[in-house]
């Protein structure tokens, strides 16, 4: 009888540890997705009020970075702000309208910009529109759904 109780207690503890590890490994992906959504929304507002603005999502060996380039009327050069939004080990891929998913390996980037008059997404440099950005680490997967006709961004 005592052995059954010990096995039951160990099973509960092991299940709790497994669940806790899942939450710990997924938190960086959740934070990265939230920061990326905020940066995209901020870039959209900046674009609608400035001459030009674009956002580059870049994957480096030590983490995920966003580079915001803002040019305003009367300035000879653009302002560039680079911010780290995620840790190493976070995986990013994106979907292109009319196509499949594209992985962003280390050293690559995704450039997103908005239309100044409507706030809608501009086409990607290679053509098509970015419709989703998927951020994952461990068992946690966060999806940013991008509505390219309106510029709306939804975190799922």
C-alpha positions in Angstrom: 0.0 0.0 0.0 2.8 2.4 0.9 4.5 1.8 -2.5 1.3 2.8 -4.4 1.1 6.0 -2.4 4.8 6.8 -3.1 4.4 6.1 -6.8 1.2 8.3 -6.9 3.0 11.2 -5.2 6.1 10.9 -7.5 3.7 10.9 -10.6 2.1 14.1 -9.4 5.4 15.8 -8.7 6.8 14.7 -12.1 3.7 16.0 -13.9 4.0 19.3 -12.1 7.7 19.7 -13.0 7.0 18.9 -16.7 4.2 21.4 -16.8 6.4 24.0 -15.1 9.2 23.5 -17.6 6.8 23.9 -20.5 5.7 27.3 -19.1 9.3 28.4 -18.5 10.6 27.5 -22.0 7.5 29.2 -23.6 7.8 32.5 -21.9 10.5 33.9 -24.1 8.4 33.3 -27.2 5.4 34.9 -25.6 7.4 38.0 -24.7 8.9 38.2 -28.2 5.5 38.0 -29.8 4.1 40.8 -27.6 7.1 43.1 -28.2 7.0 42.4 -32.0 3.2 43.2 -32.1 3.8 46.5 -30.2 6.7 47.4 -32.5 4.6 46.8 -35.6 1.7 48.9 -34.3 4.1 51.7 -33.3 5.7 51.5 -36.7 2.3 51.8 -38.4 1.4 54.9 -36.4 4.8 56.4 -37.1 4.4 55.7 -40.8 1.0 57.4 -41.0 2.5 60.5 -39.4 6.0 60.6 -40.9 7.4 60.6 -44.4 8.7 57.0 -44.3 9.2 54.2 -41.8 10.0 50.5 -42.0 10.7 47.7 -39.6 13.2 44.9 -40.1 13.0 41.8 -38.1 16.4 40.2 -37.9 17.5 36.8 -36.4 21.1 36.8 -35.0 23.0 34.1 -33.1 22.3 35.9 -29.8 18.7 36.7 -30.3 15.9 38.4 -32.3 16.3 42.1 -33.1 14.1 44.7 -34.7 15.5 47.7 -36.6 13.2 50.6 -37.2 14.2 53.1 -39.8 12.4 56.4 -39.7 12.9 59.3 -42.3 11.1 62.6 -41.8 10.7 65.6 -44.0 13.5 68.1 -43.7 16.1 65.5 -42.4 19.0 64.5 -44.6 19.3 61.0 -43.1 17.0 58.6 -41.4 17.0 57.6 -37.7 17.7 54.0 -37.0 16.7 52.3 -33.8 17.7 48.7 -33.1 16.1 46.8 -30.2 16.5 43.3 -29.0 13.1 41.6 -28.6 13.9 38.0 -28.0 16.5 35.5 -26.8 18.6 33.0 -28.8 16.7 29.8 -29.6 13.4 31.5 -30.6 12.4 30.4 -34.1 10.5 32.7 -36.5 8.8 31.9 -39.7 6.4 33.9 -41.8 3.7 33.2 -44.3 3.5 35.0 -47.7 0.2 35.5 -49.5 -0.2 32.9 -52.2 2.6 30.8 -50.8 3.8 28.8 -47.9 5.9 29.5 -44.8 9.4 30.9 -45.0 11.8 30.2 -42.1 14.0 33.1 -40.9 17.4 31.4 -40.2 20.2 33.1 -38.3 21.6 36.1 -40.3 18.4 36.6 -42.3 15.7 39.3 -42.0 12.1 40.3 -42.9 11.4 43.8 -43.9 7.9 45.2 -43.2 6.5 48.6 -44.0 3.1 50.3 -44.1 1.3 52.5 -46.6 1.4 56.1 -45.4 -2.1 57.1 -46.5 -4.1 53.9 -45.6 -2.1 52.2 -42.9 -2.2 48.9 -44.9 0.9 46.7 -45.3 3.1 47.4 -48.3 4.1 44.3 -50.4 7.3 42.5 -49.3 10.5 43.4 -51.3 10.3 40.0 -53.0 6.6 40.4 -53.8 3.4 39.2 -52.0 2.3 40.2 -48.5 3.2 38.9 -45.1 0.1 37.3 -43.7 1.4 35.6 -40.5 4.5 35.7 -38.3 4.9 32.5 -36.2 7.2 32.7 -33.1 8.0 29.5 -31.3 10.2 28.1 -28.6 9.8 24.7 -27.0 6.1 23.8 -27.2 4.9 27.4 -27.2 3.8 28.8 -30.5 2.5 32.4 -30.9 1.1 33.6 -34.2 0.8 37.2 -35.3 -1.9 37.4 -37.9 -1.4 40.3 -40.3 -4.3 41.7 -42.3 -2.5 43.3 -45.2 -5.4 45.3 -46.6 -6.1 47.1 -43.3 -2.8 46.9 -41.4 -4.5 45.1 -38.4 -2.3 42.9 -36.3 -3.8 40.2 -34.1 -1.9 38.0 -31.6 -3.1 34.4 -31.4 
